[in-house]
Amino acid sequence: MKFIYKSMLLLAVIIAMAAVTMSCQEEDLPNNGEPSIKYVRITDPASGDSLLVSAGQGSLIAIVGENLQGATEIWFNDQKASLTPTYITNKTILVSVPTMIPAVIDNKMKIIFSNGRTLEHAFKVKISEPLVSSMVSEYVPAGSVATIRGDYFYEPLTVTFAGGKKGTIVSIKDQEIQVTVPEDVQPGQITVTTNFGETKSDFWFADNRNIFLSSDPFTGWWNAAYVVTKPAAGDPVAINGNYIRVKKAIAGWNWMEVAGGPPDAMGAISKNIPDEAILKPADYNLKFEVNTVKPYNNNVLKISAGLSSGFDDTPYQWLPPYDTKGEWRTVVIPFEEVAGSYKSKLEVNKNGYYTRLLFHGGGDLDADISFDNFRIVPKVLRK
């Protein structure tokens, strides 16, 4: 009986000591072990004093507080963030804001802990407005489907062409919109609008600016026979009046001019390159549309544009491979790369510029390739 009594007394003492120990441990913890958030900041140590009340999708943020080590889930609105255990301490949590769009927006961050506690903190997720980067082809006939590339294409969404005509949405993916081009659209920027903002493109649809090589009408020294004025069955569809089509076998290192000439042969179109592009080529792109019925998989297309005093012997080389599989595509080349290929320096010439497309390179090419709308246009539109 004494043994039982002593055992019970010993157990009571152990329990009491454990309770005292736990109480002391809780008293040692800040705020009696209750989780709290002091502030949220960006993760760059050099900007550690930059406090946040909101952040954009995908942003990495640091939550600073006390007793955070037991965090098991973090929610922004109704979207759960991905947690990495090694990024969780008692004083900080590093976490990326979810990129998915919330269905319910309460502008709160909620942390759930392993012991069932929940901590809420006011925090707004900034939903990105649309990002409009490019089009597969900047020329698409009315009634056909155009493809716009970018990001943050959140439904519901509208695409408006210059002049106010809205296109019919065919499909929307994370980084791509397909839209039917309406009738009678004007050349100009396109506008993509969602519930989170509106963005105008830096490029123009049906861009008619600064075209220095066209076939409407044909001018120059070489190969008027390559110009297609009335497409027949099997020809690429016309996207902007006439176009150039090279459909022949081109032997390796055979010198074959496609189009172009000096300013006096090209006429007024040779003056269409703006002075600013000659003076600041890094601010401009060379663009043109191309359609390969057969792959461009050999030889070299050499391009001369913006030359003021003759055909430089080191033209820009647009290299294969390139294959559009019978569809029109817009090619974009930074104009500084074109200018950088020349031995001679670009200079403004009020009388116009020398232009040439020339096939001259290694490898035989069974060519069936079409071109249109060679132009030099700004990379970014001034607001």
PyMOL commands that set and color helices and strands:
alter all, ss='L'
color gray80, all
select helices_A, chain A and resi 2-28+30-33+45-47+85-87+224-226+263-271+275-279+281-283+335-341
alter helices_A, ss='H'
color red, helices_A
select strands_A, chain A and resi 36-42+51-52+54-56+60-66+71-76+79-80+92-96+108-113+118-122+124-126+131-135+145-151+158-160+168-173+176-180+191-194+197-200+211-213+227-228+243-250+256-261+284-292+301-307+316-318+328-334+354-359+365-378
alter strands_A, ss='S'
color yellow, strands_A
deselect
rebuild
show_as cartoon
